[in-house]
Amino acid sequence: MFAAGGVALATPAVAAPADWTVAPGSISFPDRYLTDAPEPVVVTVTNNDTVTKTPLISISTDALGYVTSTNNCTTPIAPGDYCSLSYTTTTALFGSLTGSSTITVDGVANVRPLTAQVLGAFTVVPSGFAALDFPDTPVGSPSAPLAVTITNVADTTRDSTFITTSSVPSSWTKTSSCPSTLAAHARCELNFVFTPTAVGQRLETYTLKQLGGQSFAVNLGGTGVIFTVDQAALAFPDTIVGDTSAALPVTVTNVTGTVRDLGGPAMGVPSGFTSDFNGCTYQLAAGASCTMLFRFAPGSDLPYAGIGTITILGTTYQIPLSGLGVNWYTLQKPPPTTIDTYWFPKTALGVIRQVSATVTNVSTTPRTGQIATSWTFGSPAFKADNQCPTTLEPGSSCTIRFLFAPAVVGTTNATAKITISGNPHLVQLAGDAVAYSQPSATVITSTGNEGERAFVTFTNPVDDNGGAFLYSYDLDNDGIFEISNGTAASADLPAALSANSGDYPVRLRITNQGGVYTNYNATVHVANVAPTAWITGPNSGVAGTPLTFEIGANAGSAAAGVVKSGPRPGSPRLTEPRLGAAAMLASTGQDIPRSAGFGALGLILIGAAGLLIASRRRAASRSRRG
C-alpha cells in the first residue's frame, strides 16, 4: 500500500526465480524541492540463465498517482545482461511520501518499498500559531511596523514571484522588500502596519501561498484604543475595620490626537471597596489624563481581594484590588505555656499571682465602652481585674489582670472572655495550688575595704518542699528591689557605694516555687583606707626666689591636703587646702626665705571628719645669690 505522509503496510517479499535478479531492494527518490524536476529511480532485472529470453513483467504501484513507472524490459535479454524499469515521482505535496511497488517477473512477485521527501524552498516566520501581535494602538493612528521574514532555504536562487497572497485584511497595510528572485539562503521581509478604525480587538489571517501547494498563514492581531487605563494592581495598606483608606488612583489617558468623549464611564468594585469617578466623566483633550479613585473600606478583620472595573465606550478594564482589614485594637494575651492555656506557676495557698492581657488602640479615634470581661467557665481561684478606662485614647494601652489566688490544694482552670467591640477573645487559664512552707536561708555580707567588691549572699536556702528559689535585692535600701526574682544567690553593691567607706543597709527576699517568701535585712560594712601622701620638688634653691613643689595623695581617701611651710618643721604658717596641685614654698612676700639655711615643707592629709591621717615633710636648702 502507498499513502502520502502515511505508513506503508508491509507485504511479504517473494524472491524472483533463480534465473532473474531484481535490484535494488527498495525504491528511494532523492530529496527535492517542490519546484525542482524529479530525478528518476531505475530498477534492473538481470538474466541469470544461460539462454537468451524475454521476461514477462507486470508492475503494480500503490502511489495514488504520485509515482509513475516505465517497463523497458520488452526485448530478449542475453545471459548476464539486464533490462530496466524507470520510476518517477510527480507529487506536488510537501512532506514525506511512503508506499510500495510490486514487480512481477515470470509470475513471481517482488515487493519494493517506495519513499520520497519533498521540501519547501521557503520558510516564513512567524506563521502558523505564532502571530504578529500589535500593541494597543490609538484609533486612526498607524502602529510601528512588524515584519514577516521569508527565507530561501534552498541552495540555489529561487524565483520569488510565485509567492501569491490573499488580500490584506482591513486595518492593516503591507509593504514588501522581496525581489523577483531570492538568492540561496537569502531573506526578505513583508512589513505590516496596524491602523485601527474602531475601538476593540481585531484578529485576522493573512495567507502566503507558493505555487504547488505550500502555504503559510500569518495571524495578525491588534486592539484599537481611544483611552488607555493603568491596570496595575492596587494593594491598599492595612485598614481599620469600619474606616476607609486613602484613595489610590487609576489613570485614564486619551491617546488619540483629538478631543474624545468618555461616553458615560462605569466603575465596579468587589465587596470591601468603593469607587469614585473623581470628575473623570466627560471629555478628555488630546493626550490629556484624568484619574478615577478606589478606596478600601473593610467590614471585618479579614483579607480582601477582587477585581475592580472601569468601562469606557464598551471596553472594560480590570484592576486587581487587595487589602487587609484589621481591628482598631491589638490584644496581647498571656502567652500560652501548653498548647492554648496559660498555666500559672505552682502557687502556695494564700499567695496571689497575676498575669495581664494588654489592649492597645492602634487607630486614630478614641474608643469608648468597647472593652469588657466575663467568664465562660469560672472558678473561685481566678478573678479578673479590668483596668481599661471607659475611653481608650488613640495610641494608648490598658491592661486586664487575671489573678490566681487558690484557697484549696489542687489543680483548677477557668476560661475568661475579653470582648472588644463585640469580638470575643478567650483566655484559657490553669494553675496548681500547693501547700508550701516559708523558706529560710543564711545571709552573709562581705567585709572589705573601700574600692573593693562588696556583696551579699544567700546560703543554705531550705523549705519543706525543696526545689529552686528566687532571690530579690534592694541594694540601695530605697524600698525597690533592683534585682527581683532572679536566680543568682549573690549580688554586688553598686560601685558608687562600695567606693566609699561606710555601713550600707540592704533588703533581701527569698521566694520558693509556691510564691511564699521571707524578707531579710542586712548591713554591708565598707572599711576606710588611709591614703599615702607625697611631695616632690627641688632640694635647694636661691634665697629670695620662690620654690615650687607638687603635693598629692593616693585615691583611696577623700581627704584634703594642707600645705605647711616654715623655717623649721612645725611652723604655724599654713596655706589653703589643696590636693594634687603645685604648691609654692611661700605664697606671700614675707614667706620667701631671704637668707641662706635650711627650711622645711610639710603635707598634712585631713580626713572628711577633720582627722589627721598622714603627713610628709621635705627639707629645702637655701643659698645666697651671687
FIFILUM-27147 format. One line per field, with one value per residue (C-alpha): residue number from 1; x, z, y; residue in one letter. Coordinates in Angstrom, 2 decimals. Layout:
// residues N
num = NUM ...;
c1 = X ...;
c3 = Z ...;
c2 = Y ...;
residu = a ...;
This chain:
// residues 626
num = 1 2 3 4 5 6 7 8 9 10 11 12 13 14 15 16 17 18 19 20 21 22 23 24 25 26 27 28 29 30 31 32 33 34 35 36 37 38 39 40 41 42 43 44 45 46 47 48 49 50 51 52 53 54 55 56 57 58 59 60 61 62 63 64 65 66 67 68 69 70 71 72 73 74 75 76 77 78 79 80 81 82 83 84 85 86 87 88 89 90 91 92 93 94 95 96 97 98 99 100 101 102 103 104 105 106 107 108 109 110 111 112 113 114 115 116 117 118 119 120 121 122 123 124 125 126 127 128 129 130 131 132 133 134 135 136 137 138 139 140 141 142 143 144 145 146 147 148 149 150 151 152 153 154 155 156 157 158 159 160 161 162 163 164 165 166 167 168 169 170 171 172 173 174 175 176 177 178 179 180 181 182 183 184 185 186 187 188 189 190 191 192 193 194 195 196 197 198 199 200 201 202 203 204 205 206 207 208 209 210 211 212 213 214 215 216 217 218 219 220 221 222 223 224 225 226 227 228 229 230 231 232 233 234 235 236 237 238 239 240 241 242 243 244 245 246 247 248 249 250 251 252 253 254 255 256 257 258 259 260 261 262 263 264 265 266 267 268 269 270 271 272 273 274 275 276 277 278 279 280 281 282 283 284 285 286 287 288 289 290 291 292 293 294 295 296 297 298 299 300 301 302 303 304 305 306 307 308 309 310 311 312 313 314 315 316 317 318 319 320 321 322 323 324 325 326 327 328 329 330 331 332 333 334 335 336 337 338 339 340 341 342 343 344 345 346 347 348 349 350 351 352 353 354 355 356 357 358 359 360 361 362 363 364 365 366 367 368 369 370 371 372 373 374 375 376 377 378 379 380 381 382 383 384 385 386 387 388 389 390 391 392 393 394 395 396 397 398 399 400 401 402 403 404 405 406 407 408 409 410 411 412 413 414 415 416 417 418 419 420 421 422 423 424 425 426 427 428 429 430 431 432 433 434 435 436 437 438 439 440 441 442 443 444 445 446 447 448 449 450 451 452 453 454 455 456 457 458 459 460 461 462 463 464 465 466 467 468 469 470 471 472 473 474 475 476 477 478 479 480 481 482 483 484 485 486 487 488 489 490 491 492 493 494 495 496 497 498 499 500 501 502 503 504 505 506 507 508 509 510 511 512 513 514 515 516 517 518 519 520 521 522 523 524 525 526 527 528 529 530 531 532 533 534 535 536 537 538 539 540 541 542 543 544 545 546 547 548 549 550 551 552 553 554 555 556 557 558 559 560 561 562 563 564 565 566 567 568 569 570 571 572 573 574 575 576 577 578 579 580 581 582 583 584 585 586 587 588 589 590 591 592 593 594 595 596 597 598 599 600 601 602 603 604 605 606 607 608 609 610 611 612 613 614 615 616 617 618 619 620 621 622 623 624 625 626;
c1 = 0.00 1.14 -0.10 1.08 2.53 1.37 2.96 3.46 1.63 4.21 3.76 5.92 8.53 8.77 12.16 12.45 13.34 16.99 17.37 16.21 17.55 15.56 17.63 17.70 15.65 13.87 12.92 14.05 13.69 16.28 15.01 13.93 12.31 8.79 9.67 12.65 12.37 12.24 15.08 14.01 14.94 15.99 15.28 17.19 16.10 19.14 19.06 20.98 20.13 22.34 19.92 18.52 14.94 12.35 10.97 7.26 6.94 3.98 4.16 1.58 2.24 0.04 1.07 -2.22 -0.98 2.17 4.55 4.73 6.72 8.00 8.71 11.74 12.05 10.22 13.01 15.01 17.78 21.05 22.54 24.13 22.51 19.70 16.83 15.48 12.31 12.05 10.15 9.32 7.52 5.13 3.76 3.01 2.62 5.13 6.48 7.40 5.71 5.76 4.24 5.21 5.52 5.09 7.25 6.08 8.71 7.53 4.73 6.82 6.03 8.83 7.65 9.78 9.05 8.74 9.92 10.15 10.82 9.51 10.83 9.59 12.12 10.90 10.24 8.05 8.45 6.17 3.48 1.06 0.12 2.67 1.28 2.15 0.72 0.50 0.43 -2.71 -2.91 -4.87 -7.81 -6.84 -3.11 -0.66 1.35 5.04 5.60 6.02 7.80 7.30 10.60 10.72 13.87 15.06 16.37 17.45 21.00 20.09 18.44 14.66 12.00 10.00 7.31 5.40 4.52 0.91 -1.01 -4.51 -5.88 -4.57 -7.22 -8.72 -6.97 -3.62 -1.32 1.64 4.90 7.41 11.17 11.14 12.72 11.60 14.31 15.77 19.34 20.19 19.65 18.75 15.77 13.35 10.55 6.89 6.09 2.62 1.22 -1.92 -4.20 -7.38 -10.59 -12.59 -12.18 -11.70 -9.65 -9.05 -7.85 -7.25 -5.29 -3.07 -2.09 1.07 0.91 3.58 2.58 2.29 0.58 2.97 1.15 1.73 -0.85 0.22 -2.07 -2.49 -3.79 -4.22 -6.54 -7.74 -7.96 -9.02 -8.24 -5.64 -6.27 -3.49 -4.36 -1.61 -2.76 -3.73 -2.59 -4.09 -2.38 -3.88 -7.08 -9.07 -12.42 -15.09 -12.59 -11.91 -8.41 -6.84 -7.74 -5.50 -5.75 -6.14 -5.07 -7.18 -5.46 -6.75 -4.10 -5.59 -4.89 -8.36 -10.76 -12.64 -15.85 -15.67 -19.23 -20.52 -17.95 -18.88 -16.97 -17.43 -15.97 -15.96 -17.10 -14.98 -14.03 -15.54 -15.06 -15.08 -15.14 -13.30 -14.65 -13.36 -16.73 -16.94 -14.27 -10.50 -8.38 -5.85 -3.13 -4.81 -5.36 -7.68 -7.84 -10.56 -10.25 -10.64 -10.78 -10.70 -13.45 -13.25 -16.16 -14.20 -10.67 -10.02 -8.00 -9.93 -9.17 -11.13 -11.31 -12.31 -13.56 -13.66 -15.80 -15.30 -17.01 -17.87 -14.36 -13.91 -10.58 -9.81 -7.80 -6.83 -7.63 -6.40 -6.22 -6.31 -8.95 -7.61 -9.27 -8.86 -7.07 -4.38 -4.75 -1.71 -2.96 -0.91 1.43 0.26 2.60 0.91 -1.00 -3.56 -3.57 -1.63 -0.53 0.34 3.43 2.77 1.20 1.04 -2.24 -2.69 -0.34 -1.73 -0.18 -1.20 -0.81 -2.00 -3.53 -2.81 -5.22 -3.82 -5.82 -3.95 -6.47 -6.65 -10.05 -10.86 -12.80 -15.44 -17.13 -15.60 -13.82 -15.48 -14.55 -16.57 -16.16 -17.40 -16.12 -15.23 -13.51 -13.28 -9.49 -9.46 -10.53 -10.40 -9.44 -10.31 -8.11 -9.10 -10.67 -14.08 -12.41 -9.17 -7.33 -5.50 -2.12 -2.92 -2.83 -4.57 -4.30 -6.68 -5.22 -6.07 -5.43 -4.84 -5.45 -6.12 -7.76 -7.54 -4.83 -5.23 -5.39 -8.06 -8.80 -11.07 -11.90 -12.04 -13.62 -12.40 -14.98 -13.73 -16.16 -18.28 -15.36 -14.85 -11.34 -10.97 -8.16 -7.59 -6.18 -4.99 -2.95 -1.77 -2.30 0.15 0.86 4.25 6.14 8.01 11.60 14.66 18.33 21.53 22.58 26.32 27.73 31.24 33.78 36.14 37.81 36.59 37.15 36.89 33.96 31.15 28.38 25.65 24.99 22.22 23.44 21.70 18.21 15.58 11.85 9.75 9.04 12.51 13.05 14.52 14.40 14.19 16.15 15.43 17.80 17.21 20.89 20.44 17.68 15.23 12.31 12.59 14.16 16.69 17.00 13.61 13.03 16.38 18.14 21.51 22.05 24.56 24.59 27.17 26.65 26.69 30.22 29.17 28.57 31.48 33.93 33.46 33.66 30.53 27.78 25.17 21.80 20.24 16.89 16.68 13.97 13.98 10.93 10.09 8.26 4.89 5.40 5.92 8.74 10.81 12.37 15.80 17.70 21.48 24.28 27.34 30.40 32.98 36.17 38.07 41.60 44.28 45.82 49.52 50.91 53.74 55.72 58.04 60.19 63.71 66.08 67.77 67.16 68.25 67.39 64.57 63.30 60.05 60.31 57.51 56.59 53.99 51.87 49.28 47.84 46.50 42.87 41.96 40.60 38.53 40.90 42.03 45.66 47.05 50.44 52.54 55.82 58.30 61.92 61.58 59.06 56.07 55.87 52.32 52.09 49.50 48.29 44.76 43.83 45.00 45.33 47.34 48.26 51.53 52.29 54.83 57.18 55.61 52.55 53.27 56.29 57.19 57.14 60.03 63.27 65.79 68.81 70.77 69.99 67.54 63.73 61.03 57.80 55.13 51.94 49.11 46.13 42.95 40.00 36.40 35.85 38.89 41.10 44.83 45.53 49.14 51.89 55.03 57.86 60.58 63.58 64.87 68.26 68.79 71.92 72.81 72.57 75.73;
c3 = 0.00 -0.59 1.22 1.12 4.50 5.75 6.71 4.25 5.02 4.95 2.21 2.34 -0.43 -2.68 -4.20 -8.01 -9.74 -9.56 -13.22 -12.65 -10.20 -9.36 -7.84 -5.73 -2.78 -2.31 -4.40 -2.70 -4.53 -3.78 -1.63 -3.81 -3.56 -4.83 -7.90 -8.89 -11.63 -10.10 -10.70 -11.85 -9.99 -12.09 -11.14 -13.09 -13.97 -14.75 -16.71 -14.70 -17.10 -19.82 -22.66 -24.06 -23.13 -22.59 -19.02 -18.54 -16.26 -14.76 -12.34 -9.73 -7.77 -4.94 -5.33 -5.59 -8.90 -7.37 -8.84 -12.45 -13.86 -17.29 -18.33 -20.64 -20.46 -23.71 -25.74 -25.30 -22.67 -23.24 -20.40 -17.79 -19.35 -17.86 -18.68 -16.66 -15.10 -14.57 -11.67 -11.44 -8.64 -9.75 -6.31 -5.67 -1.93 0.71 3.22 3.40 1.00 1.54 -0.35 -2.33 -5.83 -6.82 -9.73 -11.04 -13.10 -14.82 -12.29 -9.17 -7.23 -5.91 -3.49 -3.27 -0.74 -2.11 -0.26 -1.29 0.52 -0.99 0.57 0.56 -0.67 1.58 5.30 6.74 10.31 12.12 10.77 11.98 15.61 16.02 15.31 14.70 17.92 17.65 20.79 21.65 19.04 19.08 16.70 13.43 14.16 12.47 14.61 14.28 11.55 12.38 9.91 8.46 7.28 4.14 3.68 0.70 2.40 -0.89 -2.18 -5.41 -6.36 -6.42 -8.28 -5.61 -7.98 -7.50 -3.96 -4.23 -1.36 -0.13 0.23 3.18 5.95 6.62 9.32 8.06 5.25 3.82 2.18 0.73 0.37 -1.56 -5.06 -8.02 -7.23 -3.89 -3.68 -1.86 1.89 1.42 3.13 2.61 4.64 4.46 6.81 8.26 9.87 12.04 11.75 13.72 12.63 15.73 19.37 20.12 19.25 15.68 14.79 11.10 8.98 6.02 3.70 1.62 -0.92 -3.07 -6.39 -5.89 -2.54 0.08 2.03 5.21 7.46 9.26 12.13 12.69 15.99 17.49 19.56 18.66 21.62 22.32 26.03 27.99 31.59 34.04 35.10 37.68 40.82 43.75 47.14 49.99 53.37 56.36 57.21 60.46 60.24 59.79 58.45 54.84 53.43 51.45 47.75 45.20 41.67 38.27 35.37 32.21 29.19 25.78 23.46 20.25 18.62 19.13 21.97 22.99 24.91 27.72 26.94 30.49 32.03 34.65 37.64 39.51 42.81 44.82 48.45 50.79 48.22 46.96 43.76 42.81 39.30 40.69 37.89 35.19 33.38 30.35 27.82 27.61 25.35 23.06 25.19 28.45 31.51 34.49 37.49 38.90 42.53 44.51 48.31 50.79 53.44 55.20 57.23 59.06 60.06 57.03 53.82 50.85 47.17 43.98 40.62 40.18 36.74 34.64 31.49 28.82 25.43 25.86 26.81 30.33 32.08 35.10 38.09 40.81 44.30 47.64 51.26 54.82 57.30 60.84 64.16 65.82 68.61 69.26 72.07 73.61 75.61 78.21 76.26 76.42 78.23 76.96 73.67 74.22 78.03 80.33 83.40 86.50 88.33 91.31 93.89 97.66 99.48 100.39 97.62 94.77 91.32 88.33 84.58 82.27 78.83 77.06 74.77 72.53 70.47 67.14 65.42 65.29 67.02 70.76 71.58 74.32 76.13 73.87 76.35 78.74 80.56 81.63 82.42 80.23 82.76 86.13 89.32 92.74 92.45 89.46 89.28 86.50 87.05 84.03 84.36 80.98 81.11 79.68 76.78 75.31 73.51 70.19 70.76 74.40 76.05 79.05 80.91 82.10 85.02 85.79 89.40 90.74 94.50 95.42 98.73 98.41 97.22 93.72 90.01 88.76 85.47 84.01 80.70 80.60 77.77 76.70 74.48 72.38 70.02 70.08 69.19 71.79 72.72 75.02 77.53 78.94 82.49 84.77 87.93 90.62 94.28 96.71 100.45 100.77 103.94 104.36 103.01 105.03 104.33 105.88 104.70 104.54 103.88 102.74 104.88 102.65 102.05 100.06 96.33 96.64 95.77 98.36 98.20 99.97 99.61 100.45 101.66 102.75 101.36 102.56 102.77 103.26 99.54 98.07 94.53 93.12 94.82 93.54 95.05 95.23 96.29 97.32 97.36 97.95 100.57 98.64 99.01 95.44 94.55 91.85 91.24 91.50 91.47 89.95 90.19 91.43 95.17 95.39 94.37 94.48 95.93 93.30 92.66 93.75 97.27 97.60 96.52 99.87 103.40 105.49 106.63 103.96 104.82 102.24 101.96 100.66 99.85 99.15 97.39 96.87 93.95 95.57 95.79 99.56 100.58 103.56 103.89 105.41 106.38 106.43 106.64 104.40 106.01 103.80 105.71 105.37 103.93 104.97 101.98 101.21 100.93 98.66 97.97 95.01 94.23 94.38 97.28 97.02 95.72 95.68 98.56 97.63 94.82 95.24 95.07 93.67 94.94 93.82 96.57 96.48 97.87 96.59 95.58 98.49 100.53 100.08 102.36 101.72 101.67 103.63 102.79 105.77 105.34 107.59 108.62 110.58 110.87 112.93 111.66 112.17 108.69 106.69 103.15 101.95 101.44 98.11 96.63 93.62 92.74 92.66 95.94 96.39 99.31 100.32 98.94 100.22 100.12 103.80 103.36 100.88 102.67 102.28 103.92 103.45 105.58 105.81 105.66 105.63 103.76 105.20 103.80 106.14 104.89 106.80 106.51 105.92 109.68 110.18 111.40 110.68 108.55 107.45 106.94 104.91 105.18 102.80 103.58 101.27 101.47 100.52 99.23 98.82 95.41 93.84;
c2 = 0.00 3.60 6.73 10.35 11.15 7.73 4.44 1.60 -1.64 -4.41 -7.04 -10.19 -10.16 -13.21 -13.92 -14.00 -17.27 -18.05 -17.11 -13.49 -10.83 -7.63 -4.79 -2.67 -3.89 -0.52 2.46 5.72 9.03 11.77 14.66 17.55 20.97 21.27 23.31 21.15 18.49 15.00 12.55 9.04 5.86 2.82 -0.81 -3.52 -7.07 -9.32 -12.61 -15.21 -18.07 -19.49 -18.75 -15.55 -14.89 -12.14 -11.66 -11.42 -8.33 -6.54 -3.53 -2.62 0.62 1.88 5.53 7.48 8.82 10.35 7.75 6.52 3.62 2.61 -1.02 -1.13 -4.95 -5.77 -7.36 -10.59 -10.36 -12.20 -14.27 -11.97 -8.91 -6.83 -4.52 -1.58 -0.28 3.52 5.20 8.92 10.88 13.61 14.62 18.28 17.73 18.64 16.20 12.51 10.06 6.27 3.33 0.19 -1.21 -4.89 -6.11 -9.49 -11.39 -14.58 -14.87 -14.26 -11.02 -8.81 -6.08 -2.92 -0.12 3.42 6.59 10.25 13.54 16.79 20.01 23.59 26.08 28.88 29.44 32.18 33.49 34.00 31.76 29.13 29.59 32.37 35.80 39.40 40.81 44.58 46.74 48.68 51.39 54.65 54.65 56.34 56.22 53.82 51.44 50.76 48.13 44.44 42.14 38.68 37.18 34.97 32.85 30.82 27.66 26.07 26.04 27.80 31.09 30.83 32.73 34.54 35.84 32.61 33.76 34.86 36.41 36.80 40.28 42.29 42.50 45.89 47.94 46.61 47.69 45.77 46.69 44.21 44.18 40.88 40.99 38.86 36.29 35.34 34.06 30.85 31.27 34.96 36.53 39.37 40.92 41.79 44.68 45.15 48.30 48.32 51.36 50.61 52.30 51.41 50.55 46.87 43.84 42.65 39.14 38.36 35.86 36.73 33.84 33.47 30.64 29.08 27.57 23.85 23.90 25.24 27.95 29.91 31.53 34.71 35.68 39.40 40.77 44.20 46.36 49.80 52.15 55.68 55.63 53.74 52.75 51.93 48.40 47.88 46.07 48.30 46.97 49.01 49.39 47.59 49.46 49.61 47.83 50.49 53.06 53.96 54.05 56.84 56.69 55.01 56.43 54.80 57.00 57.29 58.85 59.97 58.56 60.00 63.32 64.79 65.58 62.44 61.89 59.34 58.36 57.91 55.58 52.98 51.65 48.38 47.18 43.94 43.80 45.92 48.55 51.80 53.80 57.47 58.94 61.96 64.15 61.83 61.54 63.83 64.67 64.50 66.65 65.01 63.45 64.53 62.32 62.11 59.78 57.57 56.51 53.30 53.08 50.21 50.07 46.69 45.40 42.70 41.82 39.64 39.82 41.20 40.67 41.17 42.89 46.50 47.51 50.65 50.53 53.21 53.12 49.45 48.34 47.03 47.35 45.16 46.39 43.85 45.20 43.84 44.89 43.59 44.68 44.97 45.73 49.12 47.31 44.78 42.29 40.69 37.76 35.90 33.63 30.01 27.66 24.48 24.50 27.30 27.54 29.84 27.86 29.82 28.58 26.34 28.59 28.28 28.77 32.41 33.63 35.73 35.51 37.59 37.75 40.51 40.97 44.26 46.11 48.87 51.35 51.41 53.64 57.43 57.56 57.38 54.20 54.35 51.47 48.84 46.53 44.08 40.88 37.87 34.17 31.39 28.86 30.31 29.22 30.88 30.68 33.10 36.72 39.33 42.96 45.14 48.21 49.66 53.15 53.88 55.68 54.38 57.16 56.61 55.03 54.22 50.81 49.31 46.02 43.35 41.42 37.83 36.82 33.34 33.14 29.50 28.61 24.83 22.48 21.04 21.87 24.25 26.02 28.67 30.35 34.13 36.09 39.53 41.19 44.12 45.83 42.70 40.41 37.66 36.58 33.58 33.23 29.74 29.79 26.99 26.62 24.20 25.12 23.51 23.71 25.38 26.28 29.54 29.40 30.34 30.97 32.33 35.80 36.53 40.02 40.86 42.73 44.64 47.96 50.91 50.42 46.66 44.39 44.47 41.90 39.97 36.23 33.74 30.37 27.17 28.01 25.50 24.86 21.75 21.32 21.72 22.90 26.10 29.51 33.07 35.96 39.70 42.51 46.14 47.15 50.89 50.48 52.68 50.25 48.92 45.59 46.42 42.67 40.94 37.19 36.36 33.03 34.35 33.78 36.66 40.33 43.13 46.60 49.36 50.63 54.13 52.74 50.33 53.06 54.82 53.57 53.18 50.83 50.17 48.59 46.27 44.45 40.88 38.36 34.62 33.11 29.45 27.87 28.39 32.13 32.14 34.46 35.58 39.04 39.74 42.88 43.07 45.65 45.63 47.26 49.01 49.90 53.20 53.03 55.62 57.46 57.81 61.35 62.50 65.70 66.28 69.29 70.74 70.07 73.51 76.98 80.63 82.94 85.30 83.09 81.10 77.30 75.15 71.68 69.10 67.55 64.75 61.56 58.25 57.97 55.71 58.64 61.75 63.62 67.21 68.32 71.30 72.79 73.87 75.74 77.50 77.81 74.61 71.81 72.72 76.32 77.70 79.15 77.00 77.55 76.78 73.10 71.64 68.21 67.20 70.79 72.71 74.43 77.21 77.20 80.53 82.28 85.80 88.01 87.60 83.84 83.87 82.93 85.71 84.16 81.03 77.97 75.12 75.19 72.54 71.81 69.52 67.88 67.03 64.93 65.51 63.11 64.14 64.30 66.57 63.72 63.93 60.90 61.27 63.82 64.07 66.64 67.64 69.83 72.52 74.32 77.92 79.64 83.27 84.83 85.95;
residu = m f a a g g v a l a t p a v a a p a d w t v a p g s i s f p d r y l t d a p e p v v v t v t n n d t v t k t p l i s i s t d a l g y v t s t n n c t t p i a p g d y c s l s y t t t t a l f g s l t g s s t i t v d g v a n v r p l t a q v l g a f t v v p s g f a a l d f p d t p v g s p s a p l a v t i t n v a d t t r d s t f i t t s s v p s s w t k t s s c p s t l a a h a r c e l n f v f t p t a v g q r l e t y t l k q l g g q s f a v n l g g t g v i f t v d q a a l a f p d t i v g d t s a a l p v t v t n v t g t v r d l g g p a m g v p s g f t s d f n g c t y q l a a g a s c t m l f r f a p g s d l p y a g i g t i t i l g t t y q i p l s g l g v n w y t l q k p p p t t i d t y w f p k t a l g v i r q v s a t v t n v s t t p r t g q i a t s w t f g s p a f k a d n q c p t t l e p g s s c t i r f l f a p a v v g t t n a t a k i t i s g n p h l v q l a g d a v a y s q p s a t v i t s t g n e g e r a f v t f t n p v d d n g g a f l y s y d l d n d g i f e i s n g t a a s a d l p a a l s a n s g d y p v r l r i t n q g g v y t n y n a t v h v a n v a p t a w i t g p n s g v a g t p l t f e i g a n a g s a a a g v v k s g p r p g s p r l t e p r l g a a a m l a s t g q d i p r s a g f g a l g l i l i g a a g l l i a s r r r a a s r s r r g;
